[in-house]
Amino acid sequence: LQLVESGGDSVQPGGSLRLSCAASGFTLDAYPIGWFRQAPGKGREAIACISTGGLSAPYADSVKGRFTISRDNAKNTVYLQMNNLKPEDTGLYYCAPACTIVAALDYEWGQGTQVTVSS
């Protein structure tokens, strides 16, 4: 299984971005998909997850109310809409076919997509 992240960019505080997670060689709809991020100098953390049925799990407190995860099975893609971005949202964003770091233990992480929030 391999997922490819895209959509990262540099934005000012208060801005928005939409990240995409696309599958290569398999269909996403058979898996829950999680978004994770790694801030500079910190470990990777889970921030959002969506079930095969399209239900989102509770978001990380740090992004609750600002980020929304969704999936479009017809496009074989999962999205992370990020609004009201803050400098502390800066980091590398990854997706994986799992909702937790432990569940993704055997997953070979992709390159991620860089989000930089700065004025």
C-alpha positions in Angstrom: 0.0 0.0 0.0 1.3 3.4 -0.9 -0.3 6.8 -0.3 0.9 10.1 -1.8 0.3 13.4 0.0 0.0 16.7 -1.8 -1.3 20.2 -1.4 1.2 21.6 1.2 2.3 25.2 0.8 3.4 28.3 2.7 0.6 30.4 4.0 0.1 33.3 6.4 -1.7 32.8 9.7 -5.4 32.6 9.3 -5.1 31.1 5.8 -6.4 27.8 4.5 -5.1 24.8 2.7 -6.5 21.5 1.4 -4.3 18.5 1.5 -4.9 15.5 -0.6 -4.1 11.8 0.0 -4.2 9.7 -3.1 -3.8 5.9 -3.4 -1.5 4.2 -5.8 -2.4 0.8 -7.0 -5.3 0.1 -4.6 -8.7 1.5 -3.6 -8.9 3.7 -0.5 -12.5 2.8 0.4 -11.4 -0.4 2.0 -9.4 1.4 4.7 -9.7 4.0 7.4 -7.4 6.8 6.5 -5.6 9.0 9.0 -3.7 12.3 8.7 -0.6 12.7 10.8 1.8 15.6 11.2 5.3 16.0 12.4 6.4 19.5 13.6 10.0 20.5 13.5 11.9 18.7 16.3 8.8 16.8 17.5 7.4 13.3 17.0 4.7 12.3 14.6 1.1 12.8 15.9 -2.3 11.7 14.7 -4.6 14.6 14.0 -7.6 13.2 12.1 -9.1 10.0 10.8 -12.0 8.9 8.7 -13.6 5.5 8.6 -14.4 3.5 5.5 -18.0 4.7 5.8 -17.0 8.3 5.8 -17.3 9.0 9.6 -14.6 11.1 11.2 -13.0 10.0 14.5 -12.5 12.7 17.1 -9.9 15.2 16.0 -6.8 16.0 17.9 -7.5 18.9 20.3 -4.9 21.1 18.5 -6.9 21.0 15.3 -10.5 20.6 16.5 -12.9 23.1 14.9 -10.4 24.1 12.2 -9.5 21.0 10.3 -12.0 18.7 8.5 -11.2 15.3 7.0 -13.3 13.9 4.1 -13.1 11.3 1.5 -14.1 11.0 -2.1 -14.1 7.3 -3.0 -14.9 8.0 -6.6 -11.6 9.9 -6.8 -9.8 7.5 -4.6 -8.7 10.4 -2.5 -8.9 11.6 1.1 -8.7 15.3 1.9 -7.8 17.4 4.9 -9.3 20.9 4.8 -7.3 23.2 7.1 -8.7 26.6 8.0 -7.5 29.3 10.3 -4.0 28.0 10.2 -1.6 28.9 12.9 2.2 28.9 13.1 2.1 25.8 15.3 0.4 23.9 12.4 3.8 24.1 10.6 5.1 20.6 9.8 5.2 17.7 7.5 1.8 16.1 6.9 1.4 12.5 6.1 -1.5 10.1 5.5 -1.7 6.4 6.2 -4.2 3.6 6.1 -4.6 3.7 9.9 -5.9 6.0 12.6 -3.1 5.8 15.1 0.7 5.7 15.1 0.7 2.2 16.5 -1.8 0.9 13.9 0.5 2.3 11.2 3.6 0.6 12.6 4.1 -1.6 9.5 3.2 1.1 7.0 6.0 2.5 4.9 5.4 6.3 5.2 5.4 8.5 2.2 7.4 11.7 1.8 4.6 13.8 3.2 3.7 17.3 2.2 5.1 20.4 3.9 2.9 23.0 5.5 4.5 26.3 6.6 2.5 28.9 8.4 4.3 32.1 8.9 3.8 35.9 8.5 
